[in-house]
Amino acid sequence: MGKLSSSLENKICNWIESCLQNRIQRVVVNYSYSEWSRVICGIHQGSMLSPLLFNLFIKNIEDGINSAVFIFEDDTKLCNTAQSMEDVNKLQADLDKLTV
């Protein structure tokens, strides 16, 4: 089973990699076309990969966060009560963890 699992993981990784590499795009406005340009980051809109990769990206987002975390689609909110500077610092520390 281990070899099958590893083989499947490799195929999935190769498939995702092929969807993210060697992409180009251009902009069209009123039938005027820009030059083709390489895409070096992001996932094209409407991709089947977008929800999957987003869920993998946020899977552990709450780890190490002390505040309440609310996630809806691509919106994440931290909630906590700040009654002292220590509370403010704790909330700021949580925010800093999310930006790393």
LINUR-V681824 format. One record per residue. N is the residue number from 1. SS is DSSP state (h for helix, s for strand, l for the rest). D_LAST is the distance of its C-alpha to the last C-alpha in Angstrom with 1 decimal. Layout:
n=[N:N]
ss=[SS:SS]
d_last=[D_LAST:D_LAST]
This chain:
n=[1:2:3:4:5:6:7:8:9:10:11:12:13:14:15:16:17:18:19:20:21:22:23:24:25:26:27:28:29:30:31:32:33:34:35:36:37:38:39:40:41:42:43:44:45:46:47:48:49:50:51:52:53:54:55:56:57:58:59:60:61:62:63:64:65:66:67:68:69:70:71:72:73:74:75:76:77:78:79:80:81:82:83:84:85:86:87:88:89:90:91:92:93:94:95:96:97:98:99:100]
ss=[l:h:h:h:h:h:h:h:h:h:h:h:h:h:h:h:h:h:h:h:l:l:s:s:s:l:l:s:s:l:l:s:s:l:l:l:s:s:s:l:l:l:l:l:l:l:l:l:h:h:h:h:h:h:h:h:h:h:l:l:l:l:l:l:l:l:l:s:s:s:s:s:l:l:s:s:s:s:s:l:l:l:l:l:h:h:h:h:h:h:h:h:h:h:h:h:h:h:h:l]
d_last=[36.3:33.6:34.7:34.8:31.3:29.9:32.0:30.7:27.0:27.8:29.5:26.8:24.2:26.7:27.4:23.8:23.4:26.7:25.6:22.6:24.4:27.1:26.9:28.5:29.0:31.1:31.8:35.1:36.5:40.2:41.1:39.6:37.2:34.6:34.3:32.3:28.9:26.5:23.4:20.5:17.8:17.8:20.5:23.8:24.8:26.9:25.8:26.4:23.2:21.0:21.3:21.1:17.9:16.3:17.4:16.2:12.6:12.7:15.0:13.1:10.8:13.1:12.9:12.5:12.7:16.0:16.6:18.3:16.3:18.3:17.6:20.1:20.0:17.0:16.7:14.6:15.8:15.3:18.7:20.0:23.0:22.6:26.0:25.0:22.7:21.4:20.6:18.8:16.7:15.9:14.9:12.7:11.0:10.5:9.2:6.6:5.6:5.6:3.8:0.0]
